[in-house]
C-alpha cells in the first residue's frame, strides 16, 4: 500500500527550495545554452571560460586536465568499484590504459 507523503515542511522551506531550483536552472541555461558575444566571438559562457583559462594559464590547464584523468584512473581502486562486476572491471582496465 502506498503511504501518503509527509508535507509538514514549513512554507518558507518550500519557497527557499523552489527559489534555489530556479536560480540554479537559470544559471545552467545561461552557462550552457545562451550565446554571448565577447571580443567579437559569439559562443556559450562555458566556451568563453575554457578559452580564458587556456589563454591565460595554458600550462596550469594542461596539468589540471592530466590530474582529472589520473584521478579517474585511480578512483575505482580507491572506492573498490572495480570488482563489482565484469563491466566495471573492463572499464577500470580501459581507464588505466588511458592514463
Biopython code that builds the backbone (N, CA, C, O; Angstrom):
import numpy as np
from Bio.PDB.StructureBuilder import StructureBuilder

atoms = [
    (1, "UNK", "N", (0.833, -1.176, 0.000)),
    (1, "UNK", "CA", (0.000, 0.000, 0.000)),
    (1, "UNK", "C", (0.881, 1.244, 0.000)),
    (1, "UNK", "O", (1.913, 1.276, 0.671)),
    (2, "UNK", "N", (0.488, 2.245, -0.733)),
    (2, "UNK", "CA", (1.259, 3.481, -0.842)),
    (2, "UNK", "C", (0.927, 4.385, 0.335)),
    (2, "UNK", "O", (-0.239, 4.634, 0.643)),
    (3, "UNK", "N", (1.987, 4.875, 0.992)),
    (3, "UNK", "CA", (1.788, 5.764, 2.132)),
    (3, "UNK", "C", (1.747, 7.203, 1.654)),
    (3, "UNK", "O", (2.434, 7.551, 0.694)),
    (4, "UNK", "N", (0.955, 8.049, 2.304)),
    (4, "UNK", "CA", (0.892, 9.455, 1.898)),
    (4, "UNK", "C", (2.210, 10.166, 2.198)),
    (4, "UNK", "O", (2.933, 9.796, 3.122)),
    (5, "UNK", "N", (2.505, 11.184, 1.407)),
    (5, "UNK", "CA", (3.724, 11.966, 1.571)),
    (5, "UNK", "C", (3.550, 12.910, 2.749)),
    (5, "UNK", "O", (2.501, 13.535, 2.905)),
    (6, "UNK", "N", (4.580, 13.010, 3.574)),
    (6, "UNK", "CA", (4.542, 13.913, 4.719)),
    (6, "UNK", "C", (4.902, 15.316, 4.248)),
    (6, "UNK", "O", (6.060, 15.585, 3.932)),
    (7, "UNK", "N", (3.934, 16.197, 4.200)),
    (7, "UNK", "CA", (4.145, 17.572, 3.735)),
    (7, "UNK", "C", (4.123, 18.547, 4.893)),
    (7, "UNK", "O", (3.530, 19.620, 4.778)),
    (8, "UNK", "N", (4.746, 18.209, 5.991)),
    (8, "UNK", "CA", (4.729, 19.068, 7.167)),
    (8, "UNK", "C", (5.879, 20.066, 7.186)),
    (8, "UNK", "O", (6.162, 20.656, 8.228)),
    (9, "UNK", "N", (6.547, 20.265, 6.054)),
    (9, "UNK", "CA", (7.627, 21.240, 5.997)),
    (9, "UNK", "C", (7.046, 22.642, 6.082)),
    (9, "UNK", "O", (5.966, 22.898, 5.549)),
    (10, "UNK", "N", (7.747, 23.551, 6.746)),
    (10, "UNK", "CA", (7.265, 24.936, 6.771)),
    (10, "UNK", "C", (7.220, 25.509, 5.359)),
    (10, "UNK", "O", (8.005, 25.118, 4.495)),
    (11, "UNK", "N", (6.306, 26.429, 5.138)),
    (11, "UNK", "CA", (6.133, 27.024, 3.816)),
    (11, "UNK", "C", (7.399, 27.735, 3.355)),
    (11, "UNK", "O", (7.709, 27.732, 2.164)),
    (12, "UNK", "N", (8.141, 28.351, 4.293)),
    (12, "UNK", "CA", (9.361, 29.065, 3.915)),
    (12, "UNK", "C", (10.422, 28.108, 3.389)),
    (12, "UNK", "O", (11.170, 28.463, 2.478)),
    (13, "UNK", "N", (10.504, 26.907, 3.942)),
    (13, "UNK", "CA", (11.455, 25.911, 3.452)),
    (13, "UNK", "C", (11.131, 25.542, 2.017)),
    (13, "UNK", "O", (12.033, 25.417, 1.189)),
    (14, "UNK", "N", (9.867, 25.370, 1.717)),
    (14, "UNK", "CA", (9.457, 25.047, 0.355)),
    (14, "UNK", "C", (9.792, 26.194, -0.591)),
    (14, "UNK", "O", (10.253, 25.961, -1.708)),
    (15, "UNK", "N", (9.565, 27.430, -0.154)),
    (15, "UNK", "CA", (9.853, 28.589, -1.000)),
    (15, "UNK", "C", (11.347, 28.696, -1.289)),
    (15, "UNK", "O", (11.744, 29.002, -2.414)),
    (16, "UNK", "N", (12.170, 28.445, -0.280)),
    (16, "UNK", "CA", (13.622, 28.511, -0.469)),
    (16, "UNK", "C", (14.074, 27.456, -1.470)),
    (16, "UNK", "O", (14.908, 27.737, -2.331)),
    (17, "UNK", "N", (13.534, 26.245, -1.366)),
    (17, "UNK", "CA", (13.914, 25.178, -2.292)),
    (17, "UNK", "C", (13.488, 25.494, -3.716)),
    (17, "UNK", "O", (14.235, 25.227, -4.658)),
    (18, "UNK", "N", (12.301, 26.058, -3.887)),
    (18, "UNK", "CA", (11.840, 26.449, -5.223)),
    (18, "UNK", "C", (12.732, 27.558, -5.769)),
    (18, "UNK", "O", (13.093, 27.543, -6.946)),
    (19, "UNK", "N", (13.089, 28.523, -4.916)),
    (19, "UNK", "CA", (13.971, 29.613, -5.326)),
    (19, "UNK", "C", (15.333, 29.073, -5.768)),
    (19, "UNK", "O", (15.851, 29.473, -6.810)),
    (20, "UNK", "N", (15.915, 28.163, -4.974)),
    (20, "UNK", "CA", (17.205, 27.562, -5.334)),
    (20, "UNK", "C", (17.116, 26.817, -6.663)),
    (20, "UNK", "O", (18.019, 26.903, -7.495)),
    (21, "UNK", "N", (16.021, 26.089, -6.852)),
    (21, "UNK", "CA", (15.836, 25.336, -8.091)),
    (21, "UNK", "C", (15.843, 26.264, -9.299)),
    (21, "UNK", "O", (16.530, 25.994, -10.284)),
    (22, "UNK", "N", (15.081, 27.357, -9.230)),
    (22, "UNK", "CA", (15.002, 28.259, -10.373)),
    (22, "UNK", "C", (16.301, 29.024, -10.601)),
    (22, "UNK", "O", (16.675, 29.267, -11.749)),
    (23, "UNK", "N", (16.992, 29.407, -9.538)),
    (23, "UNK", "CA", (18.272, 30.110, -9.697)),
    (23, "UNK", "C", (19.310, 29.188, -10.336)),
    (23, "UNK", "O", (20.004, 29.595, -11.268)),
    (24, "UNK", "N", (19.421, 27.969, -9.854)),
    (24, "UNK", "CA", (20.392, 27.023, -10.423)),
    (24, "UNK", "C", (20.038, 26.657, -11.859)),
    (24, "UNK", "O", (20.926, 26.511, -12.699)),
    (25, "UNK", "N", (18.760, 26.509, -12.144)),
    (25, "UNK", "CA", (18.335, 26.208, -13.516)),
    (25, "UNK", "C", (18.656, 27.367, -14.447)),
    (25, "UNK", "O", (19.143, 27.157, -15.558)),
    (26, "UNK", "N", (18.385, 28.588, -14.000)),
    (26, "UNK", "CA", (18.675, 29.764, -14.825)),
    (26, "UNK", "C", (20.174, 29.888, -15.077)),
    (26, "UNK", "O", (20.592, 30.211, -16.189)),
    (27, "UNK", "N", (20.978, 29.636, -14.060)),
    (27, "UNK", "CA", (22.433, 29.690, -14.228)),
    (27, "UNK", "C", (22.905, 28.636, -15.224)),
    (27, "UNK", "O", (23.747, 28.921, -16.075)),
    (28, "UNK", "N", (22.369, 27.424, -15.125)),
    (28, "UNK", "CA", (22.731, 26.360, -16.061)),
    (28, "UNK", "C", (22.334, 26.682, -17.484)),
    (28, "UNK", "O", (23.102, 26.442, -18.416)),
    (29, "UNK", "N", (21.145, 27.222, -17.661)),
    (29, "UNK", "CA", (20.695, 27.608, -19.001)),
    (29, "UNK", "C", (21.609, 28.685, -19.564)),
    (29, "UNK", "O", (21.987, 28.632, -20.734)),
    (30, "UNK", "N", (21.970, 29.673, -18.726)),
    (30, "UNK", "CA", (22.842, 30.752, -19.183)),
    (30, "UNK", "C", (24.227, 30.230, -19.565)),
    (30, "UNK", "O", (24.767, 30.619, -20.600)),
    (31, "UNK", "N", (24.803, 29.361, -18.747)),
    (31, "UNK", "CA", (26.168, 28.875, -18.984)),
    (31, "UNK", "C", (26.240, 27.944, -20.187)),
    (31, "UNK", "O", (27.219, 27.983, -20.932)),
    (32, "UNK", "N", (25.217, 27.102, -20.395)),
    (32, "UNK", "CA", (25.304, 26.066, -21.418)),
    (32, "UNK", "C", (24.526, 26.353, -22.702)),
    (32, "UNK", "O", (24.807, 25.728, -23.724)),
    (33, "UNK", "N", (23.562, 27.273, -22.689)),
    (33, "UNK", "CA", (22.700, 27.418, -23.857)),
    (33, "UNK", "C", (22.619, 28.822, -24.448)),
    (33, "UNK", "O", (22.266, 28.962, -25.619)),
    (34, "UNK", "N", (22.930, 29.855, -23.689)),
    (34, "UNK", "CA", (22.754, 31.222, -24.176)),
    (34, "UNK", "C", (24.064, 31.722, -24.778)),
    (34, "UNK", "O", (25.065, 31.831, -24.071)),
    (35, "UNK", "N", (24.066, 32.028, -26.086)),
    (35, "UNK", "CA", (25.287, 32.566, -26.689)),
    (35, "UNK", "C", (25.524, 34.012, -26.249)),
    (35, "UNK", "O", (24.599, 34.821, -26.190)),
    (36, "UNK", "N", (26.777, 34.310, -25.946)),
    (36, "UNK", "CA", (27.181, 35.640, -25.501)),
    (36, "UNK", "C", (28.347, 36.076, -26.377)),
    (36, "UNK", "O", (29.240, 35.279, -26.666)),
    (37, "UNK", "N", (28.344, 37.335, -26.801)),
    (37, "UNK", "CA", (29.434, 37.858, -27.624)),
    (37, "UNK", "C", (30.438, 38.583, -26.733)),
    (37, "UNK", "O", (30.098, 39.547, -26.048)),
    (38, "UNK", "N", (31.680, 38.102, -26.755)),
    (38, "UNK", "CA", (32.776, 38.727, -26.019)),
    (38, "UNK", "C", (33.939, 38.877, -26.988)),
    (38, "UNK", "O", (34.366, 37.902, -27.606)),
    (39, "UNK", "N", (34.450, 40.096, -27.122)),
    (39, "UNK", "CA", (35.559, 40.402, -28.037)),
    (39, "UNK", "C", (35.271, 39.929, -29.458)),
    (39, "UNK", "O", (36.166, 39.426, -30.137)),
    (40, "UNK", "N", (34.045, 40.085, -29.905)),
    (40, "UNK", "CA", (33.680, 39.725, -31.266)),
    (40, "UNK", "C", (33.437, 38.252, -31.502)),
    (40, "UNK", "O", (33.157, 37.853, -32.633)),
    (41, "UNK", "N", (33.535, 37.430, -30.470)),
    (41, "UNK", "CA", (33.303, 35.996, -30.599)),
    (41, "UNK", "C", (32.004, 35.639, -29.890)),
    (41, "UNK", "O", (31.835, 35.911, -28.702)),
    (42, "UNK", "N", (31.086, 35.024, -30.639)),
    (42, "UNK", "CA", (29.808, 34.619, -30.062)),
    (42, "UNK", "C", (29.851, 33.133, -29.735)),
    (42, "UNK", "O", (30.031, 32.294, -30.617)),
    (43, "UNK", "N", (29.684, 32.821, -28.460)),
    (43, "UNK", "CA", (29.704, 31.432, -28.008)),
    (43, "UNK", "C", (29.023, 31.358, -26.645)),
    (43, "UNK", "O", (28.648, 32.380, -26.071)),
    (44, "UNK", "N", (28.868, 30.129, -26.131)),
    (44, "UNK", "CA", (28.283, 29.979, -24.803)),
    (44, "UNK", "C", (29.318, 30.355, -23.749)),
    (44, "UNK", "O", (30.516, 30.360, -24.029)),
    (45, "UNK", "N", (28.861, 30.668, -22.544)),
    (45, "UNK", "CA", (29.763, 31.117, -21.482)),
    (45, "UNK", "C", (30.805, 30.060, -21.120)),
    (45, "UNK", "O", (31.949, 30.403, -20.820)),
    (46, "UNK", "N", (30.430, 28.798, -21.142)),
    (46, "UNK", "CA", (31.387, 27.741, -20.822)),
    (46, "UNK", "C", (32.580, 27.782, -21.774)),
    (46, "UNK", "O", (33.723, 27.628, -21.345)),
    (47, "UNK", "N", (32.319, 27.988, -23.056)),
    (47, "UNK", "CA", (33.402, 28.069, -24.035)),
    (47, "UNK", "C", (34.270, 29.293, -23.773)),
    (47, "UNK", "O", (35.494, 29.217, -23.880)),
    (48, "UNK", "N", (33.652, 30.418, -23.432)),
    (48, "UNK", "CA", (34.434, 31.613, -23.111)),
    (48, "UNK", "C", (35.321, 31.368, -21.890)),
    (48, "UNK", "O", (36.474, 31.800, -21.871)),
    (49, "UNK", "N", (34.803, 30.688, -20.880)),
    (49, "UNK", "CA", (35.603, 30.405, -19.683)),
    (49, "UNK", "C", (36.766, 29.467, -19.989)),
    (49, "UNK", "O", (37.881, 29.680, -19.513)),
    (50, "UNK", "N", (36.508, 28.438, -20.776)),
    (50, "UNK", "CA", (37.575, 27.499, -21.145)),
    (50, "UNK", "C", (38.644, 28.209, -21.966)),
    (50, "UNK", "O", (39.837, 28.009, -21.738)),
    (51, "UNK", "N", (38.227, 29.031, -22.914)),
    (51, "UNK", "CA", (39.178, 29.786, -23.733)),
    (51, "UNK", "C", (40.005, 30.729, -22.870)),
    (51, "UNK", "O", (41.210, 30.865, -23.081)),
    (52, "UNK", "N", (39.369, 31.381, -21.900)),
    (52, "UNK", "CA", (40.086, 32.278, -20.994)),
    (52, "UNK", "C", (41.153, 31.519, -20.211)),
    (52, "UNK", "O", (42.288, 31.982, -20.094)),
    (53, "UNK", "N", (40.794, 30.369, -19.682)),
    (53, "UNK", "CA", (41.764, 29.574, -18.912)),
    (53, "UNK", "C", (42.903, 29.095, -19.807)),
    (53, "UNK", "O", (44.064, 29.112, -19.399)),
    (54, "UNK", "N", (42.575, 28.666, -21.030)),
    (54, "UNK", "CA", (43.612, 28.165, -21.937)),
    (54, "UNK", "C", (44.565, 29.263, -22.377)),
    (54, "UNK", "O", (45.748, 28.995, -22.589)),
    (55, "UNK", "N", (44.084, 30.491, -22.520)),
    (55, "UNK", "CA", (44.970, 31.568, -22.967)),
    (55, "UNK", "C", (45.730, 32.213, -21.816)),
    (55, "UNK", "O", (46.874, 32.635, -21.990)),
    (56, "UNK", "N", (45.108, 32.294, -20.640)),
    (56, "UNK", "CA", (45.758, 32.962, -19.513)),
    (56, "UNK", "C", (46.801, 32.067, -18.838)),
    (56, "UNK", "O", (47.901, 32.519, -18.517)),
    (57, "UNK", "N", (46.453, 30.811, -18.628)),
    (57, "UNK", "CA", (47.357, 29.896, -17.924)),
    (57, "UNK", "C", (47.339, 28.529, -18.609)),
    (57, "UNK", "O", (46.811, 27.567, -18.052)),
    (58, "UNK", "N", (47.913, 28.436, -19.812)),
    (58, "UNK", "CA", (47.817, 27.184, -20.566)),
    (58, "UNK", "C", (48.492, 26.002, -19.870)),
    (58, "UNK", "O", (47.988, 24.881, -19.935)),
    (59, "UNK", "N", (49.612, 26.237, -19.211)),
    (59, "UNK", "CA", (50.320, 25.143, -18.553)),
    (59, "UNK", "C", (49.496, 24.576, -17.401)),
    (59, "UNK", "O", (49.423, 23.360, -17.224)),
    (60, "UNK", "N", (48.879, 25.457, -16.621)),
    (60, "UNK", "CA", (48.059, 25.019, -15.490)),
    (60, "UNK", "C", (46.845, 24.244, -15.985)),
    (60, "UNK", "O", (46.434, 23.270, -15.355)),
    (61, "UNK", "N", (46.267, 24.667, -17.110)),
    (61, "UNK", "CA", (45.108, 23.967, -17.663)),
    (61, "UNK", "C", (45.485, 22.540, -18.051)),
    (61, "UNK", "O", (44.728, 21.604, -17.792)),
    (62, "UNK", "N", (46.649, 22.372, -18.668)),
    (62, "UNK", "CA", (47.086, 21.029, -19.061)),
    (62, "UNK", "C", (47.348, 20.154, -17.836)),
    (62, "UNK", "O", (47.015, 18.969, -17.835)),
    (63, "UNK", "N", (47.936, 20.728, -16.809)),
    (63, "UNK", "CA", (48.194, 19.982, -15.574)),
    (63, "UNK", "C", (46.870, 19.574, -14.924)),
    (63, "UNK", "O", (46.732, 18.443, -14.456)),
    (64, "UNK", "N", (45.899, 20.487, -14.892)),
    (64, "UNK", "CA", (44.602, 20.189, -14.280)),
    (64, "UNK", "C", (43.892, 19.069, -15.031)),
    (64, "UNK", "O", (43.288, 18.192, -14.412)),
    (65, "UNK", "N", (43.958, 19.092, -16.348)),
    (65, "UNK", "CA", (43.331, 18.043, -17.152)),
    (65, "UNK", "C", (43.990, 16.696, -16.868)),
    (65, "UNK", "O", (43.301, 15.688, -16.713)),
    (66, "UNK", "N", (45.307, 16.676, -16.801)),
    (66, "UNK", "CA", (46.007, 15.420, -16.507)),
    (66, "UNK", "C", (45.672, 14.902, -15.113)),
    (66, "UNK", "O", (45.557, 13.693, -14.912)),
    (67, "UNK", "N", (45.514, 15.805, -14.151)),
    (67, "UNK", "CA", (45.162, 15.386, -12.795)),
    (67, "UNK", "C", (43.774, 14.748, -12.763)),
    (67, "UNK", "O", (43.560, 13.766, -12.051)),
    (68, "UNK", "N", (42.837, 15.296, -13.523)),
    (68, "UNK", "CA", (41.488, 14.728, -13.578)),
    (68, "UNK", "C", (41.524, 13.343, -14.223)),
    (68, "UNK", "O", (40.846, 12.425, -13.761)),
    (69, "UNK", "N", (42.309, 13.189, -15.283)),
    (69, "UNK", "CA", (42.420, 11.891, -15.957)),
    (69, "UNK", "C", (43.047, 10.851, -15.029)),
    (69, "UNK", "O", (42.565, 9.721, -14.945)),
    (70, "UNK", "N", (44.104, 11.226, -14.343)),
    (70, "UNK", "CA", (44.762, 10.298, -13.417)),
    (70, "UNK", "C", (43.834, 9.945, -12.255)),
    (70, "UNK", "O", (43.770, 8.789, -11.839)),
    (71, "UNK", "N", (43.121, 10.936, -11.735)),
    (71, "UNK", "CA", (42.174, 10.670, -10.646)),
    (71, "UNK", "C", (41.077, 9.712, -11.105)),
    (71, "UNK", "O", (40.632, 8.864, -10.331)),
    (72, "UNK", "N", (40.640, 9.840, -12.354)),
    (72, "UNK", "CA", (39.633, 8.928, -12.890)),
    (72, "UNK", "C", (40.145, 7.503, -12.990)),
    (72, "UNK", "O", (39.370, 6.556, -12.862)),
    (73, "UNK", "N", (41.435, 7.341, -13.217)),
    (73, "UNK", "CA", (42.021, 6.007, -13.267)),
    (73, "UNK", "C", (42.226, 5.396, -11.889)),
    (73, "UNK", "O", (42.167, 4.177, -11.735)),
    (74, "UNK", "N", (42.466, 6.232, -10.890)),
    (74, "UNK", "CA", (42.712, 5.751, -9.530)),
    (74, "UNK", "C", (41.411, 5.514, -8.762)),
    (74, "UNK", "O", (41.347, 4.617, -7.922)),
    (75, "UNK", "N", (40.396, 6.295, -9.036)),
    (75, "UNK", "CA", (39.148, 6.287, -8.263)),
    (75, "UNK", "C", (38.509, 4.906, -8.101)),
    (75, "UNK", "O", (38.104, 4.568, -6.989)),
    (76, "UNK", "N", (38.398, 4.081, -9.170)),
    (76, "UNK", "CA", (37.775, 2.765, -8.981)),
    (76, "UNK", "C", (38.524, 1.876, -7.985)),
    (76, "UNK", "O", (37.908, 1.072, -7.285)),
    (77, "UNK", "N", (39.836, 2.017, -7.922)),
    (77, "UNK", "CA", (40.614, 1.227, -6.967)),
    (77, "UNK", "C", (40.428, 1.756, -5.548)),
    (77, "UNK", "O", (40.365, 0.987, -4.589)),
    (78, "UNK", "N", (40.342, 3.069, -5.429)),
    (78, "UNK", "CA", (40.172, 3.703, -4.129)),
    (78, "UNK", "C", (38.824, 3.341, -3.511)),
    (78, "UNK", "O", (38.749, 3.036, -2.321)),
    (79, "UNK", "N", (37.753, 3.372, -4.320)),
    (79, "UNK", "CA", (36.412, 3.055, -3.824)),
    (79, "UNK", "C", (36.103, 1.558, -3.871)),
    (79, "UNK", "O", (35.130, 1.115, -3.261)),
    (80, "UNK", "N", (36.902, 0.784, -4.576)),
    (80, "UNK", "CA", (36.677, -0.654, -4.673)),
    (80, "UNK", "C", (35.602, -1.044, -5.672)),
    (80, "UNK", "O", (35.132, -2.182, -5.659)),
    (81, "UNK", "N", (35.203, -0.119, -6.540)),
    (81, "UNK", "CA", (34.132, -0.413, -7.501)),
    (81, "UNK", "C", (34.605, -1.280, -8.658)),
    (81, "UNK", "O", (33.784, -1.820, -9.399)),
    (82, "UNK", "N", (35.911, -1.420, -8.823)),
    (82, "UNK", "CA", (36.432, -2.187, -9.961)),
    (82, "UNK", "C", (36.071, -3.665, -9.862)),
    (82, "UNK", "O", (36.074, -4.356, -10.881)),
    (83, "UNK", "N", (35.761, -4.170, -8.679)),
    (83, "UNK", "CA", (35.458, -5.596, -8.540)),
    (83, "UNK", "C", (33.967, -5.893, -8.407)),
    (83, "UNK", "O", (33.589, -7.012, -8.062)),
    (84, "UNK", "N", (33.116, -4.902, -8.679)),
    (84, "UNK", "CA", (31.670, -5.114, -8.577)),
    (84, "UNK", "C", (31.150, -6.113, -9.593)),
    (84, "UNK", "O", (30.399, -7.028, -9.253)),
    (85, "UNK", "N", (31.552, -5.931, -10.840)),
    (85, "UNK", "CA", (31.110, -6.839, -11.904)),
    (85, "UNK", "C", (32.104, -6.763, -13.061)),
    (85, "UNK", "O", (33.063, -5.992, -13.019)),
    (86, "UNK", "N", (31.867, -7.559, -14.078)),
    (86, "UNK", "CA", (32.793, -7.629, -15.217)),
    (86, "UNK", "C", (32.866, -6.303, -15.963)),
    (86, "UNK", "O", (33.940, -5.894, -16.403)),
    (87, "UNK", "N", (31.737, -5.639, -16.105)),
    (87, "UNK", "CA", (31.721, -4.361, -16.824)),
    (87, "UNK", "C", (32.583, -3.327, -16.120)),
    (87, "UNK", "O", (33.385, -2.646, -16.760)),
    (88, "UNK", "N", (32.425, -3.204, -14.802)),
    (88, "UNK", "CA", (33.246, -2.255, -14.043)),
    (88, "UNK", "C", (34.727, -2.598, -14.165)),
    (88, "UNK", "O", (35.566, -1.705, -14.285)),
    (89, "UNK", "N", (35.046, -3.880, -14.136)),
    (89, "UNK", "CA", (36.433, -4.315, -14.263)),
    (89, "UNK", "C", (37.005, -3.896, -15.615)),
    (89, "UNK", "O", (38.117, -3.373, -15.687)),
    (90, "UNK", "N", (36.240, -4.129, -16.692)),
    (90, "UNK", "CA", (36.717, -3.770, -18.033)),
    (90, "UNK", "C", (36.856, -2.256, -18.191)),
    (90, "UNK", "O", (37.818, -1.782, -18.796)),
    (91, "UNK", "N", (35.901, -1.499, -17.651)),
    (91, "UNK", "CA", (36.018, -0.040, -17.712)),
    (91, "UNK", "C", (37.231, 0.446, -16.926)),
    (91, "UNK", "O", (37.916, 1.376, -17.353)),
    (92, "UNK", "N", (37.497, -0.172, -15.793)),
    (92, "UNK", "CA", (38.658, 0.215, -14.997)),
    (92, "UNK", "C", (39.951, -0.071, -15.746)),
    (92, "UNK", "O", (40.879, 0.737, -15.712)),
    (93, "UNK", "N", (40.021, -1.207, -16.418)),
    (93, "UNK", "CA", (41.203, -1.528, -17.228)),
    (93, "UNK", "C", (41.390, -0.474, -18.318)),
    (93, "UNK", "O", (42.508, -0.014, -18.551)),
    (94, "UNK", "N", (40.304, -0.091, -18.986)),
    (94, "UNK", "CA", (40.418, 0.918, -20.050)),
    (94, "UNK", "C", (40.828, 2.274, -19.482)),
    (94, "UNK", "O", (41.554, 3.020, -20.139)),
    (95, "UNK", "N", (40.375, 2.603, -18.276)),
    (95, "UNK", "CA", (40.790, 3.861, -17.645)),
    (95, "UNK", "C", (42.282, 3.847, -17.340)),
    (95, "UNK", "O", (42.980, 4.835, -17.570)),
    (96, "UNK", "N", (42.766, 2.726, -16.823)),
    (96, "UNK", "CA", (44.195, 2.615, -16.510)),
    (96, "UNK", "C", (45.023, 2.698, -17.788)),
    (96, "UNK", "O", (46.066, 3.351, -17.807)),
    (97, "UNK", "N", (44.572, 2.050, -18.848)),
    (97, "UNK", "CA", (45.289, 2.132, -20.126)),
    (97, "UNK", "C", (45.261, 3.554, -20.680)),
    (97, "UNK", "O", (46.210, 3.987, -21.334)),
    (98, "UNK", "N", (44.172, 4.282, -20.419)),
    (98, "UNK", "CA", (44.066, 5.670, -20.870)),
    (98, "UNK", "C", (45.029, 6.593, -20.152)),
    (98, "UNK", "O", (45.512, 7.572, -20.721)),
    (99, "UNK", "N", (45.303, 6.276, -18.902)),
    (99, "UNK", "CA", (46.242, 7.097, -18.133)),
    (99, "UNK", "C", (47.633, 6.871, -18.673)),
    (99, "UNK", "O", (48.591, 7.462, -18.175)),
]
sb = StructureBuilder()
sb.init_structure("model")
sb.init_model(0)
sb.init_chain("A")
sb.init_seg("    ")
for serial, (resi, resn, name, xyz) in enumerate(atoms, 1):
    if name == "N":
        sb.init_residue(resn, " ", resi, " ")
    sb.init_atom(name, np.array(xyz, "f"), 0.0, 1.0, " ", f" {name:<3s}", serial, name[0])
structure = sb.get_structure()
